[in-house]
Amino acid sequence: MKSQNPIPIPSSVRWRTFRQNYVPVFTFLVAMAGAAVTWKNYVVQETLQGIGEGVRSLITAPQVVRVQEWLVAPYTMVAAGTPLAIVTPADARMDYDRLRSLFEMARLHVQPSLAEDNAMNFERIRVELLRTKSELAIARVKLQQAERDVTRNAPLYREKLVSEDIYELSVNTRDALKAEVDEKTKAVAQIEQRLEQLRPIGEPDRRRDESVTDEWLDRLEVAQAAAARNLEPLTLVAPITGMVGTPQRQVGEFVAAGELLLTVNSLRSDHVVAYLRQPYRLDPVVGMTARVTTRTHKRQTFTSQVVQVGAHVEVLTNSIAFLRQGYLVDSGLPIVVRVPEDFHIRPGEIVDVVLSGARNGSPTDTSSAATPNSQPRL
């Protein structure tokens, strides 16, 4: 039997068959490739674990004290300025400082003032001047007598009526008295010149000196009063509004200066710190978009910005640290995300942070994103 020729298929039917069988698959593959390229290059996201951080105030002992009374119970809500505890100073140096101030006050009352000391020294020098002048006058009289003796013994010595020893004794006595007169004359002139220079100090205005003394006494009285107040019980107050933690010391215990007594924690977190672990899938910059999701029963999500990126990689020791296989420590690059005022996250609460490659604003302009409360430790 002779074979029949195949029925020709129109090109329109072939094109319709190609469109139905191959074009959808090709379009799907192109769309998937385009989506992958777009996701990799433009929509890179990174999911991190973050922890809320708020303000924590540490109440420490200002000096060596003894805990006298706790005024609040643990886990109590307090406002800023609320009294927390009463402590009593127990430093022996305070008693010593107070006694020393009392001693200085008594000494100023009893001992003469500096002006009186200067006046006494000035009078002493003046008496020495008068004594030197008196000795100078006596030396001049003796010199005149010695000169007369030499004048009288000279012709007697030439006529051999006086021995050589007597003549030399009279000459030596005259020379000695002459030297004494010359030196005491110079001494008197120098002492008089020095007295004129010291006259303003030796004869001061006593009223001014008394005013200076009174001023120093007033200062010592103020210091003594301050030392007395330091021995009185001190009341420690809360610097911030928050919840009181557990007291670290009990009533009656002695506490060293700077030792922790109590902590006051704020009620909300003003920022979230997330840690980006290596290898990095993106390079975090200030201004990058961050989506934060809580882990509460009713999850809440808000979108914020990265306000700060850490300068170095930190070793994690908080609740979000986990040790990966082959690593000795867990480390990450801290990234600070601002929490809006109308969103509540408890300090220490763990949240999920998704970083996007998109960036709102300039990375160098952090004045609008970063606030004083959003940079606590970086």
C-alpha positions as CSV (number, residue, x, y, z in Angstrom):
1,M,0.0,0.0,0.0
2,K,1.4,3.3,-1.0
3,S,2.2,5.7,2.0
4,Q,0.4,8.9,2.1
5,N,2.0,12.3,2.4
6,P,1.9,13.9,6.0
7,I,-0.6,16.5,6.5
8,P,1.1,19.9,6.5
9,I,1.0,21.9,9.8
10,P,0.4,25.6,9.4
11,S,3.1,27.9,10.9
12,S,0.5,29.6,13.0
13,V,-0.3,26.3,14.7
14,R,3.4,25.7,15.3
15,W,3.9,29.2,16.8
16,R,0.8,28.7,19.0
17,T,2.2,25.4,20.2
18,F,5.6,27.0,21.0
19,R,4.0,29.8,22.9
20,Q,2.0,27.4,25.0
21,N,4.8,24.9,25.8
22,Y,8.0,26.9,25.9
23,V,7.4,30.6,26.3
24,P,6.0,30.3,29.9
25,V,8.9,28.2,31.0
26,F,11.4,30.6,29.5
27,T,9.7,33.7,31.0
28,F,9.6,32.0,34.4
29,L,13.3,31.3,34.2
30,V,14.2,34.8,33.2
31,A,12.0,36.3,36.0
32,M,13.7,34.0,38.5
33,A,17.1,35.1,37.3
34,G,16.2,38.7,37.4
35,A,14.7,38.4,40.9
36,A,17.8,36.6,42.1
37,V,20.1,39.3,40.7
38,T,17.9,42.1,42.1
39,W,17.7,40.4,45.6
40,K,21.5,39.9,45.7
41,N,22.5,43.3,44.5
42,Y,19.8,45.7,45.6
43,V,17.6,44.0,48.3
44,V,20.2,42.4,50.5
45,Q,18.8,41.8,54.0
46,E,20.3,40.5,57.2
47,T,18.4,39.2,60.2
48,L,20.1,39.8,63.5
49,Q,19.3,39.3,67.2
50,G,19.2,42.5,69.2
51,I,18.8,43.4,72.9
52,G,17.1,46.5,74.3
53,E,19.2,48.8,76.4
54,G,18.0,51.6,78.6
55,V,19.4,53.8,81.3
56,R,20.7,52.1,84.4
57,S,21.8,54.2,87.4
58,L,24.2,52.7,89.9
59,I,23.8,54.0,93.5
60,T,27.2,53.8,95.2
61,A,28.6,54.8,98.6
62,P,30.1,58.3,98.4
63,Q,32.5,57.4,101.3
64,V,33.0,54.8,103.9
65,V,29.5,54.5,105.4
66,R,27.2,52.1,107.4
67,V,23.8,51.3,106.0
68,Q,21.3,52.6,108.5
69,E,18.0,52.1,106.8
70,W,16.5,51.2,103.4
71,L,13.5,53.4,102.5
72,V,12.3,51.4,99.5
73,A,11.6,47.7,98.9
74,P,13.1,45.7,96.0
75,Y,11.3,46.0,92.6
76,T,9.6,49.3,93.6
77,M,8.8,52.0,91.1
78,V,10.4,55.3,92.1
79,A,10.6,58.7,90.6
80,A,13.7,60.9,90.2
81,G,14.6,62.4,93.6
82,T,12.9,59.7,95.7
83,P,14.9,58.9,98.9
84,L,16.3,55.3,98.7
85,A,18.4,54.8,101.8
86,I,20.0,56.5,104.8
87,V,23.6,55.8,105.5
88,T,25.9,57.0,108.3
89,P,29.5,58.1,107.6
90,A,32.0,55.8,109.4
91,D,35.4,57.3,108.3
92,A,37.7,58.2,111.2
93,R,39.5,60.8,109.0
94,M,36.4,63.0,109.2
95,D,36.7,63.3,113.0
96,Y,40.4,64.1,112.6
97,D,39.6,66.8,110.0
98,R,37.1,68.3,112.3
99,L,39.5,68.3,115.3
100,R,42.2,69.8,113.1
101,S,39.9,72.7,112.0
102,L,39.0,73.4,115.6
103,F,42.7,73.4,116.5
104,E,43.5,75.8,113.7
105,M,40.7,78.1,114.9
106,A,42.0,78.1,118.5
107,R,45.5,78.7,117.3
108,L,44.5,81.8,115.3
109,H,42.6,83.1,118.4
110,V,45.6,82.6,120.7
111,Q,48.7,83.2,118.8
112,P,49.7,86.8,117.6
113,S,49.0,87.7,114.1
114,L,51.5,87.9,111.3
115,A,51.5,91.7,111.6
116,E,52.3,91.5,115.3
117,D,55.1,89.1,114.6
118,N,56.5,91.5,112.0
119,A,56.2,94.5,114.4
120,M,58.0,92.6,117.1
121,N,60.8,91.6,114.7
122,F,61.0,95.3,113.5
123,E,61.3,96.5,117.1
124,R,64.0,93.9,117.7
125,I,66.0,95.2,114.8
126,R,65.5,98.8,116.0
127,V,66.8,97.8,119.4
128,E,69.9,96.2,117.8
129,L,70.4,99.5,115.9
130,L,70.3,101.5,119.1
131,R,72.7,99.1,120.7
132,T,75.1,99.3,117.8
133,K,74.9,103.2,117.9
134,S,75.7,103.1,121.6
135,E,78.7,100.8,121.0
136,L,79.8,103.1,118.1
137,A,79.8,106.1,120.4
138,I,81.8,104.3,123.1
139,A,84.3,103.1,120.4
140,R,84.7,106.7,119.2
141,V,85.5,107.9,122.7
142,K,88.0,105.1,123.2
143,L,89.5,106.0,119.8
144,Q,90.0,109.6,120.9
145,Q,91.7,108.4,124.1
146,A,93.9,106.0,122.2
147,E,95.0,108.8,119.8
148,R,95.9,111.0,122.7
149,D,98.0,108.1,124.2
150,V,99.8,107.6,120.9
151,T,100.5,111.3,120.6
152,R,101.8,111.5,124.2
153,N,103.9,108.3,123.9
154,A,105.6,109.1,120.6
155,P,108.1,111.8,121.9
156,L,108.7,109.7,125.1
157,Y,109.5,106.7,122.9
158,R,112.0,108.8,120.8
159,E,113.7,109.9,124.0
160,K,113.8,106.4,125.3
161,L,111.6,107.2,128.3
162,V,108.9,104.7,127.3
163,S,109.6,101.2,126.3
164,E,108.9,99.9,122.8
165,D,106.2,97.5,124.0
166,I,104.2,100.3,125.6
167,Y,104.4,102.4,122.5
168,E,103.4,99.5,120.2
169,L,100.5,98.6,122.5
170,S,99.1,102.2,122.3
171,V,99.5,102.2,118.5
172,N,97.8,98.8,118.1
173,T,95.0,99.9,120.5
174,R,94.4,103.0,118.4
175,D,94.3,101.0,115.1
176,A,91.9,98.4,116.5
177,L,89.5,101.1,117.8
178,K,89.7,102.9,114.5
179,A,88.8,99.7,112.6
180,E,85.9,99.0,115.1
181,V,84.6,102.5,114.5
182,D,84.7,102.2,110.7
183,E,82.9,98.8,110.7
184,K,80.2,99.9,113.2
185,T,79.6,103.0,111.2
186,K,79.0,100.9,108.1
187,A,76.8,98.5,110.1
188,V,74.7,101.4,111.4
189,A,74.2,102.8,107.9
190,Q,73.1,99.4,106.5
191,I,70.7,98.7,109.4
192,E,69.1,102.1,109.0
193,Q,68.7,101.6,105.3
194,R,67.1,98.2,105.9
195,L,64.8,99.6,108.5
196,E,63.5,102.1,106.1
197,Q,62.7,99.3,103.7
198,L,61.0,97.2,106.3
199,R,59.0,100.1,107.8
200,P,55.8,99.3,105.9
201,I,55.9,95.7,107.1
202,G,57.0,96.6,110.6
203,E,54.3,99.3,111.1
204,P,51.3,97.9,109.2
205,D,47.7,98.9,109.3
206,R,46.4,96.8,112.2
207,R,42.8,97.2,111.1
208,R,43.5,95.5,107.8
209,D,45.4,92.8,109.5
210,E,42.5,92.2,111.9
211,S,40.1,92.0,108.9
212,V,42.3,89.4,107.2
213,T,42.4,87.4,110.4
214,D,38.7,87.6,110.7
215,E,38.3,86.4,107.1
216,W,40.5,83.4,107.8
217,L,38.5,82.6,110.9
218,D,35.3,82.8,109.0
219,R,36.7,80.3,106.4
220,L,37.8,77.9,109.1
221,E,34.3,78.1,110.7
222,V,32.7,77.3,107.4
223,A,35.1,74.3,107.0
224,Q,34.4,73.2,110.5
225,A,30.7,73.3,109.9
226,A,31.1,71.3,106.6
227,A,33.2,68.7,108.5
228,A,30.4,68.5,111.1
229,R,27.8,68.0,108.4
230,N,29.9,65.2,106.9
231,L,29.4,63.3,110.1
232,E,25.6,63.5,109.8
233,P,23.5,60.7,108.2
234,L,23.2,61.0,104.4
235,T,20.1,60.3,102.3
236,L,20.7,58.7,98.9
237,V,18.1,59.6,96.3
238,A,17.2,58.1,92.9
239,P,18.8,60.0,90.0
240,I,16.3,58.7,87.5
241,T,12.7,57.3,87.3
242,G,12.6,53.6,87.2
243,M,12.4,50.3,89.1
244,V,14.7,49.6,92.1
245,G,16.7,46.4,92.0
246,T,17.8,44.2,94.9
247,P,19.9,45.9,97.6
248,Q,23.5,44.7,97.6
249,R,24.1,45.4,101.3
250,Q,21.9,44.9,104.3
251,V,21.2,47.2,107.2
252,G,24.1,47.5,109.6
253,E,26.8,46.6,107.1
254,F,29.8,48.8,106.4
255,V,30.4,49.8,102.8
256,A,33.6,51.1,101.3
257,A,33.7,54.3,99.2
258,G,32.4,53.6,95.6
259,E,30.9,50.2,96.4
260,L,27.6,49.4,94.8
261,L,24.5,49.6,97.0
262,L,21.6,49.6,94.6
263,T,20.6,49.8,90.9
264,V,17.7,51.8,89.4
265,N,16.7,50.6,85.9
266,S,14.6,52.6,83.4
267,L,11.3,51.2,82.3
268,R,11.9,51.4,78.5
269,S,14.8,51.0,76.1
270,D,15.7,54.0,74.0
271,H,17.8,51.9,71.6
272,V,18.4,48.4,70.5
273,V,21.9,46.9,70.1
274,A,22.2,44.2,67.5
275,Y,25.4,42.3,66.6
276,L,26.4,41.4,63.1
277,R,28.4,38.2,63.0
278,Q,31.0,37.3,60.4
279,P,30.9,36.7,57.5
280,Y,29.1,39.9,56.7
281,R,26.5,39.8,54.0
282,L,26.3,43.6,53.9
283,D,28.3,46.5,55.1
284,P,26.3,48.4,57.7
285,V,26.3,52.2,57.6
286,V,24.6,54.9,59.6
287,G,21.1,55.6,58.1
288,M,20.4,52.1,57.0
289,T,16.8,50.9,57.3
290,A,16.2,48.5,60.1
291,R,13.0,46.6,60.9
292,V,12.6,45.5,64.5
293,T,10.2,42.7,65.6
294,T,9.5,41.8,69.2
295,R,9.2,38.2,70.5
296,T,6.1,38.9,72.6
297,H,2.9,36.9,72.4
298,K,1.5,39.6,70.2
299,R,4.4,40.5,67.9
300,Q,4.9,44.2,67.2
301,T,7.1,45.6,64.4
302,F,8.4,49.0,63.7
303,T,10.8,50.5,61.1
304,S,13.7,52.6,62.3
305,Q,17.2,53.6,61.3
306,V,20.8,52.6,62.2
307,V,22.1,55.5,64.3
308,Q,25.5,54.1,65.1
309,V,27.9,51.4,63.9
310,G,30.5,50.0,66.3
311,A,34.2,50.9,65.8
312,H,35.4,47.3,66.6
313,V,34.1,43.8,67.0
314,E,33.0,43.0,70.5
315,V,33.0,39.7,72.4
316,L,29.4,38.9,73.4
317,T,28.7,38.1,77.0
318,N,25.0,38.9,77.2
319,S,21.9,36.8,76.7
320,I,22.1,36.7,72.9
321,A,25.6,35.2,72.8
322,F,25.9,31.6,71.5
323,L,29.0,29.6,70.8
324,R,29.2,28.3,67.3
325,Q,31.1,25.1,66.5
326,G,34.7,25.8,65.9
327,Y,34.7,29.1,67.7
328,L,36.2,29.8,71.1
329,V,34.1,33.0,71.7
330,D,31.1,34.6,70.2
331,S,31.7,38.0,68.7
332,G,29.9,40.5,66.6
333,L,29.9,44.1,65.3
334,P,27.5,46.2,67.4
335,I,24.8,48.1,65.5
336,V,22.6,50.6,67.4
337,V,19.0,51.1,66.2
338,R,16.9,53.9,67.6
339,V,13.6,53.0,69.3
340,P,10.7,55.4,68.7
341,E,9.1,57.2,71.6
342,D,5.8,55.5,71.1
343,F,7.2,52.0,71.0
344,H,7.9,50.1,74.3
345,I,10.8,47.6,74.6
346,R,11.9,46.5,78.0
347,P,15.6,46.8,78.8
348,G,17.2,43.4,78.3
349,E,14.4,42.2,75.9
350,I,15.5,40.2,72.9
351,V,14.2,41.3,69.5
352,D,14.8,40.4,65.8
353,V,16.4,43.1,63.7
354,V,16.3,42.9,59.9
355,L,18.8,45.2,58.1
356,S,18.1,46.3,54.6
357,G,20.5,47.6,52.0
358,A,18.3,50.7,51.6
359,R,19.5,53.8,53.4
360,N,17.5,56.8,54.6
361,G,19.5,60.0,54.6
362,S,23.2,60.5,54.3
363,P,25.5,58.1,56.3
364,T,27.6,61.0,57.5
365,D,24.6,63.1,58.7
366,T,23.7,61.6,62.1
367,S,22.3,64.7,63.7
368,S,18.7,63.9,62.8
369,A,19.0,60.2,63.6
370,A,21.2,60.1,66.6
371,T,20.0,61.5,69.9
372,P,21.9,61.9,73.2
373,N,20.0,58.9,74.5
374,S,20.9,56.7,71.5
375,Q,24.7,56.7,71.9
376,P,25.2,55.2,75.4
377,R,28.4,53.2,75.0
378,L,29.7,53.3,71.4
